[in-house]
Amino acid sequence: MKATCTNKLNNYKQMKKIIHFILIALFVATNFAQAQEEVGGANKIWSNPVVYNYDEEVTWYFDLSTTSFAPDEEIYIWIWSPSEPDAGNWENSSEFAHLTNEGEMVWSFTLTPTDYFSMSAEDIAASAGFWFRLKDKTGSKQTDVSNVTYTPFDSFYTADELIRAYPEAPSLNSPLSILFNSNLVPGFENVASVHMHSGLNNWAILQEYQTWVPEVVEKTKLKDLGNGFYKMDFIPSEYYEGIPDGFVMENINFLMVGTDWAVNSGDQVINAAEYIPPPPPVFRFFPLQISKKDFLGISRIYNEVGTTKLIYTITAGSKVITGEFSGGVSEIKGFVDLPTALQGMNNINDIHVLVKDNKDRTISETTIPLKTLD
């Protein structure tokens, strides 16, 4: 009888949790419908460290190059799961929800989840995850609903692995977390600290563990996770000094070293991800032949991060037509209404078209002949 009552109570609590989540979702949908502008979804979301405990400080990064947010936009996070720290402030976000503009259409938000959500690590782990929208202060602009994915790493504690990397194949400019199980190497039991002695591309670019240099000792020190487990978090391009322009990372070589080189893990290597350079931007006008009665299409794909607008100036005789189109990394595209702009203008044989981006770089400057109509 007692077990039956307990099951009913647990079912009731679970149902109550589901109903609460549905009500929050309905509130989200209502705000979404009332928003003045939908700016689209984030191109990419990542964290530094890559893996972290819920009571550890972490920075989330949001690449918003695929949205219509301006490069200098003041952006805030409105998050309702696992809890809603800024509840009731949709139209006037609190300063603690303000993101940092990192430049190149990337914004960041630093938090310790247990502190920010006023929840235990266990309760956060049992929640639906980190669900949010990004918005301007008043809520007149907002992104799609999205979530920050969390990668648990508890399995490493029982995996009998010496080293594990997140991601398995790192990139030069992206965060990397390396886990180390010192229990598998005799001699690490009583060390005061563990450090990483390492280099890129078969030790070509070094970051040595130098015991006589205090700042190097601190820089190379791993985070102690307890019970003989350690973690190193870094971005290779920031961690290693003297990396030349155009450098392609092939691997990271390293030793995990006990205080004063008393013991080490032996040589380790992590192979880097294959470097695939982004395709060059492609700009075009379309159609290939136009007249005064055609719309002029302007398009640019594979844009650089931070390129969000194409700004055109068209000169037709004594008339100047200006305007702009917005977009993101994947494409910026729009059409110029020539029939309306050139109405009543005779003896116009061509138009001069200047296109710049939002960084005032000239993308194209050309003269386009106008086809004569029969």
N, C-alpha and C positions, 0 to 999 in steps of 0.2 A: 504493500500500500504506500509506504514511504517513497519507494523508487518511482511509483507512478506519479505521485505528487511532484517529485523533483523533476521528472521529465516534462510534466505540464508547465511547471514554472520556467524551465529552460526554453520550451517552445514559445511561451508567452514573451520572454525576454527577446528571443530571436525575432519574433513577429513585430515586436515594438521597435526593434532596431531597423527592420526593413521598412516599416511605415515611416519612421523618422527620415530615413534616407530618401524615400519617395517624395516626402513633403519638401525636403531640401531641393531635390531635383526639379520639382514643380516650380519652386521659387526661382531657381536658376532659369528655367524656361521662360517664366514671366518677365524677368529682367532682360533676357535675350530678345524677346519680342519687342520690348519697349526701347531697345537701344537704337540710337540714331545711325550708327555705322557698324557694320560687321567687317572686321579687318582681316579675317582669315585665320589660319592656324600657323603655329610655329613650324619652321623648317626643320629644327633639330633642338632637342633638349638633352643636356648631359649634366653630370655632377663632378665636383672635385672635392673630396676624394671620390674615386669611382665606386668603391665599396666603403661603407661606414656603418657604425652602430647608431641607433636612434638617439643616443645621448652624446653623440659626437658632432662637433660643428662641421657643417657642410655648406658648400656654395653650389646652388643650381644655376645653370646657364641656359638662356633662351635665345636661339637664333631666330630673329623675327624678320629676316630678309624676304620671306614669302608673304608678309603681311603688308598692309597699306599704312602702318604706323610710320611717322616721319622719323628721320635719323635722330632728331633732338627731342623726341616725345618723352614726356614724363609718364612713366608706366608704373602701375601698382598691381599687386597680386591679390585676388579675392579667392580664397581657398576655403572650402566647406567640408573637406574630409582629409584627415580624420577628425578635425573639429573646425570651428569657424571663428578664428581669432578676431576678425574685423566685422563681426555680425552687426547688422543695422547701419553700416556705413557705405552702402553701395554708391550713393550719390556724393560722398565726401570721404574718400579713402583716408585712413590714418597714415601718419608718416612711417610707422613701423612696417607698413606693407609696401613701402616705396622701393622700387628696384634701382640698381646702379647701372648707368649707361656705360658699357665697356667700349663703345665705338664699333664701327663696322656692322651696325644693326644687331649687336649682341647686348643683352641686358643680363644682370646677375642678381641673385637674392641669397644672402647668407643667413643661416639659421642653425640652431640646435633644436631638432624636432621635439624632444621632450619638453624643452622650455617654451618653444613657440606655441605648441598646441596644448600646453598644460596637461600632458598625459604621460603615463608611464610607457616605457619601451614595449612592454607586453601588450598594452591596450592599443598602441599604434600598430603593432604587428598584427593584431586581430581585426583591424579596421579594413575598410575598402581600399585604402591607399591614399595617395596624395592627388586629389582632384581639384581643379582650379580653372579660372579664367584670368587672363591678363587684361587690363583696362586702363583708360585714363582716369584721372582723379574723380571726375563726375559721373563716370559710367556711360558717357555718350559714345565711346568707342570700346569695343571688346573683341577678344579673340574667340575662337571656337573653344568648347569645353575640351580639356586635355588633362593628362596626368603625368607626374614625374615617376618613372618606373624605379623600383627599388630592387637591388640585387642582394639577396641574403647570401652570407658566406659561411654559415654555421657548419656546413658539410666538411670544410677544411679541417676542423678540429678532430675529426675522426677518420680522415681520409688516408692517413699515413703518407702524405706527400711532403717533401722537403720544401718545395717552392710552388706557389700558384700565382699566376698573373691575371689581372683584370684590366683590360681585355687580354686574351691570350696572345694576340698579335698587335702590339701597340703602334701608335703613330707619333711622329716627331713632335707635333704641336698639340697633342691631346693628353688628358690626364691618364696616369697609370698607377695602379695599386699592386704591390708585390707582397704576398704573404709568405712568412718564413716560420717553419716549425723547428725550433732549436732543439726540441726533445729528441730528434733523430740524429743529432751529432753529439757524441760524448765531449764534455768539456765546457759546454755552454751553461751548465746548471747554476753556477754561482757568479756569472759575469754581471757587472754593474749595468752595462748597456750593450747594445748591438748596433753596428754601423755597416754601411754599404760602401765598399771599395769597388769602383766601377769605371766603365768606359764604353764608348760607342764604336761600332764597326771594328770589332776585334782590337779594342783598346786604343784606337786611333785618337780619340778625344777623351781625356781622362777627367774623372772627379775622384781623386784619391781620398782615402781616409788617413788624414795626417793628425796624429795624436798630439802634436805640439802646437797646433793652430786651433784655438778655441772655437772660432766661427765655423771652421770646417768640421770639427767634432760635432757641433750642433747641427750643421746642415746634413751630415751623413747619418744622423741618428735615427733609428727606426722607432716607431711607436710601440710601446709595450702593451699588448692586449691581455697579458696575464697568462699564467700556467705555461710559460715557455713559448708562447706564440707572439709574433711581431708583425708589423705592417709598415711599409714604406710607400708614401704617396708623393708623386711629383709629376711634372710635365717635362719631358726630356729637353725640349728646346729652351726651357727656362733654367733647368737644373744644371746643364752642362754649359760651360763658358767657352767662347772662342769657336763657335760653330760657324763655318763659312757660308756665304750666300750660295743657294742652290744645293746645299748638302742633302743627301738622301740617306736616311737611317736604314741600315740593314739588320743590325742586331744590337743588343745591350749585353755586355759581358760584366760579370760581377762576382764578388765574394761577400758573404755576410760574415762580419768579423766581430769577435768579442773584444771587450775593452783592452786597449794596449796590445792588440794582435795576439792575445793569449790563446785564441782558438779561431778557426774559420770554417766555413761551410764547404770549402772546395770550389772549384770553378763552376760557375753557372752561366747559362746563356738563354736569352729570350729573343727569338727572331721577330723582326718587325713586320708589320703589314706591308703588302705590296703597295708601292707608291704609284698612284694613278693620277697624273696631273689633270686638272679640270680642262674641259674643252675650251678653246678660245671663243670669245663672244662673236655672234653672227648678226649683222645688221642688214636690213633690206627694206626697200620700198616695194609696194605692190598695189595694183598690177604693174607689169613691166611697161606698159604703154597707157597713158592717161590723156584725157581731154578736160576741158573746163567743166564738163558735166559728170565727171567721175569723182568718187571719194578716193583720196590718197591714203593708202595704208602705210603705217610706219611700225616696224617690229625689230626688236633686238632680243635674242635668246642667249642663255649661258652668261648672264651678267655677273660682274664682279660683286662680291659681298659689299653692301653699302650703296650700290647703284639702284635707286628706287624710282627715278623719273627720267623721261626723255622730254626735253624742252625744245620746241621747234619755233623757228622764225622763217616765214615764207614771204618772199618779196615777189610781187607780180606787178610789174610796171611801177606805178606810184603807190600801190597798196601794200601794206605790211600786215601779215596775219600771224598771230602768236598763240601759243597754247602749250599744254603739257599732258603727258600720259603717265600714269603711275603703274608700278608693278614690282617685281622682285627678281630674284636670281634666275628663276626659270624663264620668265618672259616679261617684257614690257611691250604692249601693243595698243594701237589706237588708230582712228580714222579721222582725216581732216575733210570737212564738208566743203569741197571746192565749188560745187554748183551755187551754194548760197553766198560764199565769200567772194566769188568772181562774177556774180550776177550783174549784167549790164556793162561789163568791161569788154571792149572790143580790141582787136589787134594785139592780143596777148599771145605770144608764140611760145613762151617758156616761163618757168618759175624758178627762182633761186631758193634752195632749201638748206637752212643751217639747223643742225640738230646737236644739242649739247645734253649732257647728263646733269644730275643734281650737284655734281662736284665741279661744274663749269668746264668739263673736258669736252672738246669738240669730237663728236662721234662721226658726223658726216657733214660735208659741205659740197653741194653739187648743184648744177643747173639741169632741170628736167624739161625736155621739150614737151609741148602740148600738141597732141594729135589734132589735126584739122578735121572737123566734121563736115560731111557732105551736106 
